[in-house]
Amino acid sequence: RFAIREGGRTVGAGVVSQIIE
C-alpha cells in the first residue's frame, strides 16, 4: 500500500500505510 501526497492530499489505495513525500 502506498500513498502519494499531492497538494497536501494523501492519495493511495484504501488504507494509507506509508506516506511517500
CHARMM-style PDB file with segment names, atoms N, HN, CA, C and O in Angstrom:
ATOM      1  N   ARG     1       0.851  -1.202   0.000  1.00  0.00      PROA
ATOM      2  CA  ARG     1       0.000   0.000   0.000  1.00  0.00      PROA
ATOM      3  C   ARG     1       0.879   1.242   0.000  1.00  0.00      PROA
ATOM      4  O   ARG     1       1.782   1.373   0.826  1.00  0.00      PROA
ATOM      5  N   PHE     2       0.614   2.139  -0.917  1.00  0.00      PROA
ATOM      6  HN  PHE     2      -0.119   2.033  -1.589  1.00  0.00      PROA
ATOM      7  CA  PHE     2       1.433   3.340  -0.997  1.00  0.00      PROA
ATOM      8  C   PHE     2       0.554   4.579  -1.027  1.00  0.00      PROA
ATOM      9  O   PHE     2      -0.590   4.539  -1.481  1.00  0.00      PROA
ATOM     10  N   ALA     3       1.103   5.666  -0.540  1.00  0.00      PROA
ATOM     11  HN  ALA     3       2.032   5.698  -0.171  1.00  0.00      PROA
ATOM     12  CA  ALA     3       0.344   6.918  -0.530  1.00  0.00      PROA
ATOM     13  C   ALA     3       1.212   8.042  -1.048  1.00  0.00      PROA
ATOM     14  O   ALA     3       2.357   8.203  -0.627  1.00  0.00      PROA
ATOM     15  N   ILE     4       0.664   8.815  -1.958  1.00  0.00      PROA
ATOM     16  HN  ILE     4      -0.267   8.684  -2.301  1.00  0.00      PROA
ATOM     17  CA  ILE     4       1.421   9.928  -2.527  1.00  0.00      PROA
ATOM     18  C   ILE     4       0.746  11.247  -2.154  1.00  0.00      PROA
ATOM     19  O   ILE     4      -0.446  11.427  -2.404  1.00  0.00      PROA
ATOM     20  N   ARG     5       1.497  12.161  -1.562  1.00  0.00      PROA
ATOM     21  HN  ARG     5       2.465  12.014  -1.359  1.00  0.00      PROA
ATOM     22  CA  ARG     5       0.932  13.446  -1.156  1.00  0.00      PROA
ATOM     23  C   ARG     5       0.946  14.416  -2.320  1.00  0.00      PROA
ATOM     24  O   ARG     5       1.999  14.806  -2.824  1.00  0.00      PROA
ATOM     25  N   GLU     6      -0.268  14.796  -2.737  1.00  0.00      PROA
ATOM     26  HN  GLU     6      -1.124  14.479  -2.327  1.00  0.00      PROA
ATOM     27  CA  GLU     6      -0.356  15.755  -3.837  1.00  0.00      PROA
ATOM     28  C   GLU     6      -1.147  16.965  -3.379  1.00  0.00      PROA
ATOM     29  O   GLU     6      -2.333  16.859  -3.069  1.00  0.00      PROA
ATOM     30  N   GLY     7      -0.496  18.103  -3.337  1.00  0.00      PROA
ATOM     31  HN  GLY     7       0.468  18.189  -3.589  1.00  0.00      PROA
ATOM     32  CA  GLY     7      -1.179  19.330  -2.939  1.00  0.00      PROA
ATOM     33  C   GLY     7      -1.680  19.240  -1.506  1.00  0.00      PROA
ATOM     34  O   GLY     7      -2.677  19.865  -1.143  1.00  0.00      PROA
ATOM     35  N   GLY     8      -0.975  18.451  -0.694  1.00  0.00      PROA
ATOM     36  HN  GLY     8      -0.166  17.943  -0.989  1.00  0.00      PROA
ATOM     37  CA  GLY     8      -1.367  18.331   0.706  1.00  0.00      PROA
ATOM     38  C   GLY     8      -2.414  17.247   0.898  1.00  0.00      PROA
ATOM     39  O   GLY     8      -2.934  17.068   1.999  1.00  0.00      PROA
ATOM     40  N   ARG     9      -2.723  16.523  -0.170  1.00  0.00      PROA
ATOM     41  HN  ARG     9      -2.301  16.669  -1.065  1.00  0.00      PROA
ATOM     42  CA  ARG     9      -3.717  15.443  -0.063  1.00  0.00      PROA
ATOM     43  C   ARG     9      -3.028  14.090  -0.135  1.00  0.00      PROA
ATOM     44  O   ARG     9      -2.026  13.915  -0.828  1.00  0.00      PROA
ATOM     45  N   THR    10      -3.583  13.152   0.590  1.00  0.00      PROA
ATOM     46  HN  THR    10      -4.397  13.294   1.153  1.00  0.00      PROA
ATOM     47  CA  THR    10      -2.992  11.817   0.572  1.00  0.00      PROA
ATOM     48  C   THR    10      -3.786  10.923  -0.365  1.00  0.00      PROA
ATOM     49  O   THR    10      -4.949  10.607  -0.113  1.00  0.00      PROA
ATOM     50  N   VAL    11      -3.136  10.520  -1.452  1.00  0.00      PROA
ATOM     51  HN  VAL    11      -2.191  10.776  -1.657  1.00  0.00      PROA
ATOM     52  CA  VAL    11      -3.812   9.674  -2.426  1.00  0.00      PROA
ATOM     53  C   VAL    11      -3.181   8.283  -2.415  1.00  0.00      PROA
ATOM     54  O   VAL    11      -1.981   8.135  -2.646  1.00  0.00      PROA
ATOM     55  N   GLY    12      -3.985   7.284  -2.151  1.00  0.00      PROA
ATOM     56  HN  GLY    12      -4.960   7.404  -1.963  1.00  0.00      PROA
ATOM     57  CA  GLY    12      -3.443   5.928  -2.104  1.00  0.00      PROA
ATOM     58  C   GLY    12      -4.542   4.909  -2.333  1.00  0.00      PROA
ATOM     59  O   GLY    12      -5.621   5.237  -2.826  1.00  0.00      PROA
ATOM     60  N   ALA    13      -4.254   3.675  -1.970  1.00  0.00      PROA
ATOM     61  HN  ALA    13      -3.377   3.408  -1.570  1.00  0.00      PROA
ATOM     62  CA  ALA    13      -5.256   2.628  -2.157  1.00  0.00      PROA
ATOM     63  C   ALA    13      -5.812   2.213  -0.803  1.00  0.00      PROA
ATOM     64  O   ALA    13      -5.125   1.569  -0.010  1.00  0.00      PROA
ATOM     65  N   GLY    14      -7.036   2.579  -0.550  1.00  0.00      PROA
ATOM     66  HN  GLY    14      -7.594   3.102  -1.194  1.00  0.00      PROA
ATOM     67  CA  GLY    14      -7.670   2.181   0.710  1.00  0.00      PROA
ATOM     68  C   GLY    14      -6.980   2.818   1.902  1.00  0.00      PROA
ATOM     69  O   GLY    14      -6.951   4.040   2.050  1.00  0.00      PROA
ATOM     70  N   VAL    15      -6.424   1.956   2.753  1.00  0.00      PROA
ATOM     71  HN  VAL    15      -6.447   0.964   2.633  1.00  0.00      PROA
ATOM     72  CA  VAL    15      -5.767   2.459   3.958  1.00  0.00      PROA
ATOM     73  C   VAL    15      -4.336   2.889   3.642  1.00  0.00      PROA
ATOM     74  O   VAL    15      -3.609   2.204   2.923  1.00  0.00      PROA
ATOM     75  N   VAL    16      -3.960   4.014   4.185  1.00  0.00      PROA
ATOM     76  HN  VAL    16      -4.551   4.570   4.769  1.00  0.00      PROA
ATOM     77  CA  VAL    16      -2.611   4.519   3.943  1.00  0.00      PROA
ATOM     78  C   VAL    16      -1.644   3.942   4.965  1.00  0.00      PROA
ATOM     79  O   VAL    16      -1.761   4.207   6.161  1.00  0.00      PROA
ATOM     80  N   SER    17      -0.694   3.156   4.490  1.00  0.00      PROA
ATOM     81  HN  SER    17      -0.598   2.941   3.518  1.00  0.00      PROA
ATOM     82  CA  SER    17       0.283   2.544   5.381  1.00  0.00      PROA
ATOM     83  C   SER    17       1.533   3.411   5.459  1.00  0.00      PROA
ATOM     84  O   SER    17       1.999   3.771   6.540  1.00  0.00      PROA
ATOM     85  N   GLN    18       2.062   3.735   4.284  1.00  0.00      PROA
ATOM     86  HN  GLN    18       1.684   3.442   3.405  1.00  0.00      PROA
ATOM     87  CA  GLN    18       3.279   4.545   4.242  1.00  0.00      PROA
ATOM     88  C   GLN    18       3.037   5.793   3.414  1.00  0.00      PROA
ATOM     89  O   GLN    18       2.322   5.758   2.412  1.00  0.00      PROA
ATOM     90  N   ILE    19       3.636   6.892   3.839  1.00  0.00      PROA
ATOM     91  HN  ILE    19       4.216   6.921   4.652  1.00  0.00      PROA
ATOM     92  CA  ILE    19       3.471   8.146   3.110  1.00  0.00      PROA
ATOM     93  C   ILE    19       4.783   8.525   2.432  1.00  0.00      PROA
ATOM     94  O   ILE    19       5.790   8.766   3.097  1.00  0.00      PROA
ATOM     95  N   ILE    20       4.760   8.574   1.109  1.00  0.00      PROA
ATOM     96  HN  ILE    20       3.941   8.379   0.569  1.00  0.00      PROA
ATOM     97  CA  ILE    20       5.970   8.928   0.362  1.00  0.00      PROA
ATOM     98  C   ILE    20       5.918  10.400  -0.027  1.00  0.00      PROA
ATOM     99  O   ILE    20       5.025  10.826  -0.759  1.00  0.00      PROA
ATOM    100  N   GLU    21       6.874  11.167   0.464  1.00  0.00      PROA
ATOM    101  HN  GLU    21       7.599  10.821   1.058  1.00  0.00      PROA
ATOM    102  CA  GLU    21       6.870  12.600   0.154  1.00  0.00      PROA
ATOM    103  C   GLU    21       7.920  12.884  -0.926  1.00  0.00      PROA
ATOM    104  OT1 GLU    21       8.087  14.032  -1.338  1.00  0.00      PROA
TER     105      GLU     21
END
